[in-house]
Each structure stands twice: as structure tokens, then as C-alpha cells.
Amino acid sequence: KEIEDFLGGYPERKRDYPERVLEALRITIGNYRKAQPTTTAAESFLKIT
């Protein structure tokens, strides 16, 4: 709210942007937590490439 006030508001089509970003972050964290842990460095590397 403070940022929105400082900026003088958001454009109408982006008014829900902060909520959408937070929801995307929550989903991403949830997906990360559900992932099976890797057992080797090679498996870890394969997941990021």
C-alpha cells in the first residue's frame, strides 16, 4: 500500500500485480518444497540445466 501511494497508484490493468506476484512466489516455494531432494552433485546440476 505504501509503495502504491508513493507511486500515485498503479495503472488499472496492473492493479492486482502485487497479489499475483506473491501468489506466484507462494506456488514456486510450494513446488520447491515438494521436490525430491537430490542425492549427488551431478543430480543437482542436472536439475538446474
C-alpha positions as CSV (number, residue, x, y, z in Angstrom):
1,K,0.0,0.0,0.0
2,E,2.8,2.4,0.8
3,I,4.5,1.8,-2.5
4,E,1.2,2.3,-4.4
5,D,0.6,5.6,-2.6
6,F,4.2,6.7,-3.3
7,L,3.8,5.9,-7.0
8,G,0.4,7.6,-7.1
9,G,-1.3,4.3,-7.7
10,Y,-1.0,1.5,-10.3
11,P,-2.4,1.5,-13.8
12,E,-5.8,-0.1,-13.7
13,R,-4.8,-3.2,-15.7
14,K,-1.9,-3.8,-13.2
15,R,-3.7,-3.0,-10.0
16,D,-3.6,-6.7,-8.9
17,Y,0.1,-7.2,-9.9
18,P,1.4,-7.3,-6.3
19,E,-1.0,-10.0,-5.3
20,R,-0.2,-12.0,-8.5
21,V,3.5,-11.8,-7.8
22,L,3.0,-13.0,-4.2
23,E,0.8,-15.9,-5.3
24,A,3.4,-16.9,-7.9
25,L,6.1,-16.8,-5.3
26,R,4.0,-19.0,-2.9
27,I,3.4,-21.5,-5.7
28,T,7.0,-21.6,-6.6
29,I,8.1,-22.2,-3.0
30,G,5.5,-24.9,-2.6
31,N,6.7,-26.7,-5.7
32,Y,10.3,-26.4,-4.5
33,R,9.4,-27.9,-1.1
34,K,7.6,-30.8,-2.8
35,A,10.6,-31.7,-5.0
36,Q,12.6,-34.8,-4.2
37,P,16.0,-33.9,-2.8
38,T,18.9,-34.9,-5.0
39,T,21.5,-37.4,-3.8
40,T,24.5,-36.3,-5.7
41,A,26.1,-33.1,-7.0
42,A,25.6,-34.4,-10.6
43,E,21.8,-34.8,-10.0
44,S,21.7,-31.3,-8.6
45,F,23.4,-29.9,-11.6
46,L,21.0,-31.7,-14.0
47,K,18.1,-30.0,-12.3
48,I,19.4,-26.5,-13.0
49,T,20.4,-27.1,-16.6
